[in-house]
């Protein structure tokens, strides 16, 4: 931000249509923000199964997010961070 504060945008988008399925803006990077947007995305999808691509940050890999993924609507796929060619 112009005044030096930070804002973290968490978003889940559909990979094909690029439609935003869930989002939040917060002052801190934490797992509850991830849980919030994953829940929004699952609600938006209804009964449709979908893959959620995430990096391996602590906000994405934790027991709270694990519980949401275990419901079966969403499947977590960890995106590769270090890809060498």
C-alpha positions as CSV (number, residue, x, y, z in Angstrom):
1,X,0.0,0.0,0.0
2,X,1.1,3.6,-0.4
3,X,1.4,4.0,3.4
4,X,3.7,1.0,3.7
5,X,1.1,-1.4,5.1
6,X,0.7,-4.9,3.6
7,X,-2.4,-6.6,2.4
8,X,-2.6,-10.2,1.5
9,X,-5.0,-11.4,-1.2
10,X,-6.1,-15.0,-1.0
11,X,-8.1,-16.2,-4.0
12,X,-9.3,-19.4,-5.6
13,X,-10.0,-19.2,-9.3
14,X,-11.4,-21.7,-11.8
15,X,-8.4,-22.8,-13.9
16,X,-10.5,-22.9,-17.2
17,X,-12.9,-20.0,-16.9
18,X,-10.7,-17.9,-14.5
19,X,-13.8,-17.2,-12.5
20,X,-13.1,-16.2,-8.9
21,X,-14.7,-18.9,-6.7
22,X,-13.6,-17.3,-3.3
23,X,-11.4,-14.5,-2.1
24,X,-10.4,-12.5,1.0
25,X,-8.0,-9.6,1.8
26,X,-6.2,-9.6,5.1
27,X,-3.5,-7.9,7.1
28,X,-1.7,-11.2,7.8
29,X,-0.9,-14.3,5.9
30,X,-2.4,-17.2,7.8
31,X,-4.2,-20.5,7.5
32,X,-7.6,-19.2,8.4
33,X,-7.6,-17.0,5.3
34,X,-6.9,-20.1,3.2
35,X,-9.7,-22.0,5.0
36,X,-12.1,-19.1,4.3
37,X,-11.5,-19.0,0.5
38,X,-11.4,-22.8,0.2
39,X,-14.8,-22.9,1.9
40,X,-16.1,-20.2,-0.4
41,X,-14.9,-22.2,-3.4
42,X,-16.4,-25.4,-2.2
43,X,-19.7,-23.7,-1.6
44,X,-19.6,-22.1,-5.1
45,X,-18.9,-25.5,-6.7
46,X,-21.6,-27.3,-4.8
47,X,-21.3,-31.0,-5.4
48,X,-18.7,-30.7,-8.2
49,X,-15.3,-32.2,-7.5
50,X,-12.4,-30.0,-8.3
51,X,-8.6,-29.8,-7.8
52,X,-7.1,-27.0,-5.8
53,X,-3.5,-26.1,-6.9
54,X,-1.5,-24.6,-3.9
55,X,2.1,-23.8,-3.2
56,X,3.7,-25.4,-0.2
57,X,3.4,-22.4,2.2
58,X,2.4,-23.0,5.8
59,X,-0.9,-21.2,5.2
60,X,-1.8,-24.0,2.7
61,X,-0.3,-27.1,4.4
62,X,-1.8,-27.4,7.8
63,X,-4.4,-29.4,9.7
64,X,-7.2,-26.8,9.3
65,X,-6.9,-26.8,5.5
66,X,-6.4,-30.7,5.5
67,X,-9.9,-31.0,7.2
68,X,-11.5,-29.0,4.4
69,X,-9.8,-31.0,1.7
70,X,-10.9,-34.3,3.4
71,X,-14.6,-33.5,2.8
72,X,-14.0,-34.8,-0.7
73,X,-15.3,-31.9,-2.8
74,X,-11.8,-30.5,-3.3
75,X,-8.5,-32.3,-4.1
76,X,-5.3,-30.5,-3.2
77,X,-2.4,-30.6,-5.7
78,X,0.9,-29.0,-4.5
79,X,2.4,-26.9,-7.2
80,X,6.1,-27.3,-7.8
81,X,8.2,-24.3,-6.6
82,X,11.6,-25.3,-7.9
83,X,11.4,-26.5,-11.5
84,X,14.7,-26.9,-13.2
85,X,15.1,-27.5,-16.9
